[in-house]
Amino acid sequence: MRKTIATALCLIFLSNSQAFPVEPPKQARKKHPMQAWMQKHSVRRSIAGALGGALAGVALAVVTGNKDDAAKFAAAGAVAGAVIGFKLGQSKDQQVALRDDAITLHQYAGEGYAGGVESVGVSSEQVKPGETISITAGFWAIAPEANTQFKVERGSGLRYIGVDDYAGAQPVKPSPFTVTGGGQWVSTFAFTIPPALPPGTYEVEVMMDSPNFPEPVSATQRITVAAAS
């Protein structure tokens, strides 16, 4: 009798998938193409910078008569080189709107976290390879509660038009940027055009993301790169 009941229960389970519903697997959150590009290239640049820094450290030890401390100089040079190998754009951030003003301006409905890159401006729309330009970006972010702190990651890059690839990209410091409650900011930072970049039209892109956001956000501004003189 018991065996018959157990068999019947198994048949019910197999025939009715809703009897014990299975929660669908959560989809992995997609990265912004700029984030994927920076992650891929940061390892290469850090290794190259560390090797160059180590060699420079050894050379400095020899020149200064500290051959016995060459290993220490090399280690110090490797650390410094790794940092320089993947440079960060240090930004100047100015808050231009408090949380309540940002809520009104962006018609925030009070649900979840929200944010956006509102504008991107450049100091010059006609540039040459190797030239450093100033980028100014307006961005906003809002949390559900006024006293909630959360972090956003920002980046800037020079994007090829029509494809998810970049001639160069960098994180924007401070990274992460801490937001309390919400607000709106204008950030200004430097970006160097890659020295061997072919002439043509590109897009300066500024990206912002947070694990709290539904997806990364970004905005672009087109520039023209002239031939190197």
C-alpha positions as CSV (number, residue, x, y, z in Angstrom):
1,M,0.0,0.0,0.0
2,R,2.7,2.5,1.0
3,K,4.6,1.6,-2.2
4,T,1.5,2.4,-4.3
5,I,1.0,5.8,-2.6
6,A,4.6,6.7,-3.1
7,T,4.4,5.8,-6.8
8,A,1.3,7.9,-7.2
9,L,2.9,10.9,-5.6
10,C,5.9,10.6,-7.9
11,L,3.6,10.5,-10.9
12,I,1.7,13.6,-9.7
13,F,5.0,15.4,-9.3
14,L,6.3,14.5,-12.7
15,S,3.0,15.4,-14.5
16,N,2.5,18.7,-12.7
17,S,5.5,21.0,-12.8
18,Q,3.6,23.6,-10.9
19,A,3.2,21.4,-7.8
20,F,6.8,22.4,-6.9
21,P,7.6,25.5,-8.9
22,V,11.2,26.1,-9.7
23,E,12.5,29.7,-9.4
24,P,14.0,30.8,-12.8
25,P,17.8,31.5,-12.6
26,K,18.7,35.1,-12.3
27,Q,20.3,36.7,-15.3
28,A,23.7,38.1,-14.9
29,R,23.8,41.9,-15.1
30,K,25.4,43.2,-18.3
31,K,28.3,45.5,-18.1
32,H,28.6,48.6,-20.1
33,P,31.0,48.1,-23.1
34,M,33.3,50.7,-21.6
35,Q,33.6,48.7,-18.4
36,A,34.4,45.5,-20.3
37,W,37.0,47.4,-22.4
38,M,38.7,48.9,-19.3
39,Q,38.7,45.5,-17.5
40,K,40.3,43.9,-20.5
41,H,43.0,46.5,-21.0
42,S,43.8,47.4,-17.4
43,V,45.6,44.1,-16.8
44,R,47.8,44.6,-19.8
45,R,48.7,48.2,-18.9
46,S,49.4,47.4,-15.3
47,I,51.8,44.6,-16.3
48,A,53.5,46.8,-18.8
49,G,53.7,49.7,-16.3
50,A,55.1,47.4,-13.6
51,L,57.8,46.0,-15.8
52,G,58.8,49.5,-17.0
53,G,58.8,50.8,-13.4
54,A,60.9,47.9,-12.2
55,L,63.6,48.5,-14.9
56,A,63.6,52.2,-14.1
57,G,64.0,51.4,-10.4
58,V,67.1,49.3,-11.1
59,A,68.6,52.0,-13.3
60,L,68.0,54.6,-10.6
61,A,69.7,52.3,-8.0
62,V,72.8,52.0,-10.3
63,V,73.0,55.7,-11.1
64,T,72.7,56.7,-7.4
65,G,75.3,54.2,-6.2
66,N,72.7,51.9,-4.5
67,K,73.5,48.7,-6.4
68,D,73.0,46.6,-3.2
69,D,69.4,48.0,-2.9
70,A,68.5,47.4,-6.5
71,A,65.8,44.9,-5.6
72,K,64.1,47.5,-3.3
73,F,64.3,50.1,-6.0
74,A,62.9,47.7,-8.5
75,A,60.0,46.8,-6.3
76,A,59.1,50.4,-5.6
77,G,59.3,51.2,-9.3
78,A,57.1,48.3,-10.2
79,V,54.3,49.5,-7.8
80,A,54.5,53.0,-9.1
81,G,54.6,51.8,-12.7
82,A,51.6,49.7,-12.3
83,V,49.6,52.7,-11.0
84,I,50.9,54.9,-13.8
85,G,50.3,52.2,-16.4
86,F,46.5,52.6,-16.1
87,K,45.9,56.3,-15.4
88,L,42.9,57.7,-13.7
89,G,41.1,60.9,-14.7
90,Q,40.9,63.0,-11.5
91,S,37.7,65.0,-11.6
92,K,36.6,68.2,-10.0
93,D,33.0,67.7,-8.8
94,Q,30.5,70.4,-8.0
95,Q,27.0,69.7,-6.7
96,V,24.5,71.8,-8.5
97,A,21.3,70.4,-7.2
98,L,20.2,68.8,-3.9
99,R,18.1,65.6,-3.7
100,D,14.7,67.3,-3.6
101,D,15.6,69.4,-6.6
102,A,16.9,66.4,-8.5
103,I,13.7,64.5,-7.7
104,T,11.6,67.3,-9.2
105,L,13.8,67.9,-12.2
106,H,14.0,64.2,-13.2
107,Q,10.4,63.3,-12.1
108,Y,11.6,60.6,-9.8
109,A,8.6,58.4,-8.7
110,G,10.2,57.2,-5.5
111,E,10.9,53.6,-6.5
112,G,14.3,52.1,-6.6
113,Y,17.6,53.8,-7.5
114,A,17.9,56.0,-10.5
115,G,20.5,58.0,-12.3
116,G,21.7,59.4,-15.6
117,V,24.5,61.2,-17.4
118,E,22.7,64.4,-18.5
119,S,25.3,66.0,-20.7
120,V,28.8,65.7,-22.1
121,G,30.9,68.7,-23.2
122,V,34.5,69.0,-24.4
123,S,37.0,71.9,-24.4
124,S,37.6,71.4,-28.1
125,E,35.7,69.5,-30.8
126,Q,38.7,69.6,-33.2
127,V,41.7,67.8,-31.7
128,K,45.0,66.1,-32.6
129,P,46.5,62.8,-31.5
130,G,48.2,63.1,-28.2
131,E,46.3,66.3,-27.2
132,T,44.8,66.5,-23.8
133,I,41.2,67.9,-23.6
134,S,38.9,68.8,-20.7
135,I,35.6,66.9,-20.4
136,T,32.7,68.3,-18.5
137,A,29.8,66.0,-17.7
138,G,26.5,66.5,-15.8
139,F,25.2,63.5,-13.9
140,W,22.5,62.8,-11.3
141,A,21.7,59.9,-9.0
142,I,18.9,59.3,-6.5
143,A,18.3,56.7,-3.7
144,P,14.9,55.7,-2.4
145,E,15.7,57.2,1.1
146,A,17.3,60.6,1.8
147,N,19.9,59.1,4.3
148,T,20.9,56.2,2.1
149,Q,24.5,56.1,0.9
150,F,25.4,54.3,-2.3
151,K,28.3,54.3,-4.7
152,V,28.6,54.9,-8.4
153,E,31.4,54.1,-10.8
154,R,32.3,56.5,-13.6
155,G,34.4,56.3,-16.7
156,S,35.2,58.2,-19.8
157,G,36.3,56.9,-23.2
158,L,36.9,57.7,-26.9
159,R,34.4,55.5,-28.7
160,Y,34.4,54.3,-32.4
161,I,31.1,55.4,-33.9
162,G,28.6,52.6,-34.4
163,V,30.5,49.8,-32.5
164,D,31.1,48.8,-28.9
165,D,34.9,49.4,-29.0
166,Y,37.1,52.2,-27.8
167,A,40.4,53.9,-28.8
168,G,40.9,54.5,-25.1
169,A,39.1,54.7,-21.8
170,Q,39.8,55.4,-18.2
171,P,38.0,55.4,-14.8
172,V,37.1,58.8,-13.4
173,K,38.3,59.5,-9.9
174,P,37.1,59.4,-7.2
175,S,36.0,55.9,-8.1
176,P,33.7,54.9,-6.7
177,F,31.9,58.2,-6.1
178,T,29.7,58.2,-3.0
179,V,26.2,59.5,-3.1
180,T,24.1,60.3,0.0
181,G,20.4,60.4,-0.8
182,G,20.9,61.9,-4.2
183,G,21.5,65.1,-6.1
184,Q,23.0,66.4,-9.3
185,W,26.7,67.2,-10.1
186,V,28.9,68.7,-12.8
187,S,32.3,67.0,-13.1
188,T,35.3,68.2,-15.0
189,F,38.4,66.0,-15.8
190,A,41.1,65.6,-18.4
191,F,41.4,63.0,-21.1
192,T,44.3,62.5,-23.5
193,I,43.7,61.5,-27.1
194,P,45.7,58.4,-28.0
195,P,48.9,59.5,-29.8
196,A,48.6,57.1,-32.7
197,L,44.9,57.6,-33.4
198,P,44.0,57.8,-37.1
199,P,42.1,60.9,-38.2
200,G,38.3,60.8,-38.2
201,T,35.1,61.4,-36.1
202,Y,34.8,59.7,-32.7
203,E,32.5,59.9,-29.7
204,V,33.6,61.1,-26.3
205,E,31.5,59.0,-24.0
206,V,30.9,59.3,-20.2
207,M,29.5,56.3,-18.4
208,M,28.0,55.9,-14.9
209,D,27.0,52.7,-13.2
210,S,26.0,51.3,-9.8
211,P,25.0,47.8,-8.7
212,N,21.8,49.4,-7.6
213,F,20.9,50.7,-11.0
214,P,18.8,48.6,-13.5
215,E,21.6,49.1,-16.0
216,P,24.6,51.4,-16.7
217,V,23.9,54.9,-18.2
218,S,25.9,57.1,-20.5
219,A,26.0,60.0,-22.9
220,T,28.2,61.1,-25.8
221,Q,29.7,64.1,-27.6
222,R,31.2,63.8,-31.1
223,I,34.7,65.2,-31.8
224,T,36.9,65.2,-34.9
225,V,40.5,64.0,-34.7
226,A,42.8,65.7,-37.3
227,A,45.9,64.1,-38.8
228,A,49.0,64.5,-36.7
229,S,51.2,67.3,-37.9
